[in-house]
């Protein structure tokens, strides 16, 4: 099911301005646009009603991997709600394909199962959340807002990435969710490379570099490039340049 939508000024990913108040839109701004990839019609329609009541726009409900990828390309939604068990394959595989092509895409995995391995894979791929379908509508909508604000959303019934581990083990667990490309960007951050240098060395655009950096900050649960570089060196996540061995004296990093 595809729906008409207006086109707003694009951000770096081709998305409209999604800055929103608590209702899902603000005066002068276009509504937050959401794509639902789920073959459970009643669930999808119930979520659609709840979101549209809050001023958000559901740009489509699709039920297969090809439809999902085509809809993302066509509508560039601000958020994708992805059932991990689509009829024609894994929603995680669909998410991987989307994130490889559009690294800035925001995806929340939807599931009726409690599967730690699927959760770990979703986070490693770059999904922004992993939500059970038995979540209340009010909590579901709140978690959507959190993801749109740049947070990761974890399932309540699976161990938190912070639970029961020391700082060293925690660092290893958090860094384990970085993709190969994000690891390369983190290494260059430690070396003090700026955005242009990273883009040149990795053969990607500066916008893509910024997206990878933001993903690194989110996954390592830090707030700046300097914190990410410091975290990486202190926990030996990357090979440390000779000049950076005494990291406590480090005072600057590429912005």
C-alpha positions, 0 to 999 in steps of 0.5 A, a space after each residue: 500500500 503506497 500513499 502520496 506525500 509532499 516533498 520537503 527540503 532535503 537533508 544530507 540523505 535526501 530526507 525532509 526536515 524532521 525536527 518535531 515537537 511531541 506531536 510528530 510535526 511542528 509549524 512549518 515542518 513536514 510530518 515525520 514519514 515512516 515506512 512499515 515493512 510487515 506482513 501482519 496487516 492488523 499490527 501494521 494498521 494498528 500502528 499506522 492509526 496510532 502514528 497518524 493520530 500523532 501527526 506522523 505520516 505512514 508513507 507505505 505498508 509493504 510485506 516483502 524485501 523488494 517492495 521494502 527496498 523500492 519504497 525506501 528508494 522512492 520515499 526516503 522515509 525518516 524511519 523504517 519499521 522492519 519485521 525481521 521475519 518477512 515472508 520472503 526472507 529476513 528483515 535483517 538482510 533487507 536492513 543490511 541492503 538498505 544500510 549498505 546503500 543508505 548508511 543514514 537510514 534509521 531502522 527499527 527491527 520488529 519481532 515477536 521473538 526474544 532472540 539475542 543473536 538476532 538482536 546482536 546482528 541488528 545492532 551490528 548492522 546499524 539498526 537503531 532499535 529492536 522492539 517487541 511487537 507486544 510492546 504497548 502502543 504508547 511505549 512503541 511511539 515513545 521509542 520511535 521518538 527516541 530513535 528519531 532523536 538519535 538514541 538506540 532502543 533496546 528490548 526490555 527483556 534482553 540484557 542491556 549492553 551495560 548489565 553485568 559487565 566490567 568496563 573492559 568487557 563493556 568496551 569490548 561488547 560495545 565495540 563489537 557492534 561496529 561495522 568494518 567501515 566504522 572500525 576504519 573510520 574510528 582508526 582514522 579518528 584516532 590518527 587525527 584525520 579530518 572529514 576530508 582526509 577520511 573521505 579521500 582515504 576510504 573513497 566515500 563522501 564526507 556526508 557518509 563519513 559524518 554518518 559513520 562517525 555518528 553511528 560510532 558515537 551512538 554505538 560506543 555511547 560517547 558524545 564527541 569525536 574526542 571521546 570516541 578516540 579516547 575510548 578507542 585508545 584506552 581500551 585498545 580497540 585500534 592500533 595506536 599511533 606512536 604519538 598517541 601512546 600517552 592518551 591522557 595528554 591528548 587535547 584535540 581531535 579532528 572536528 
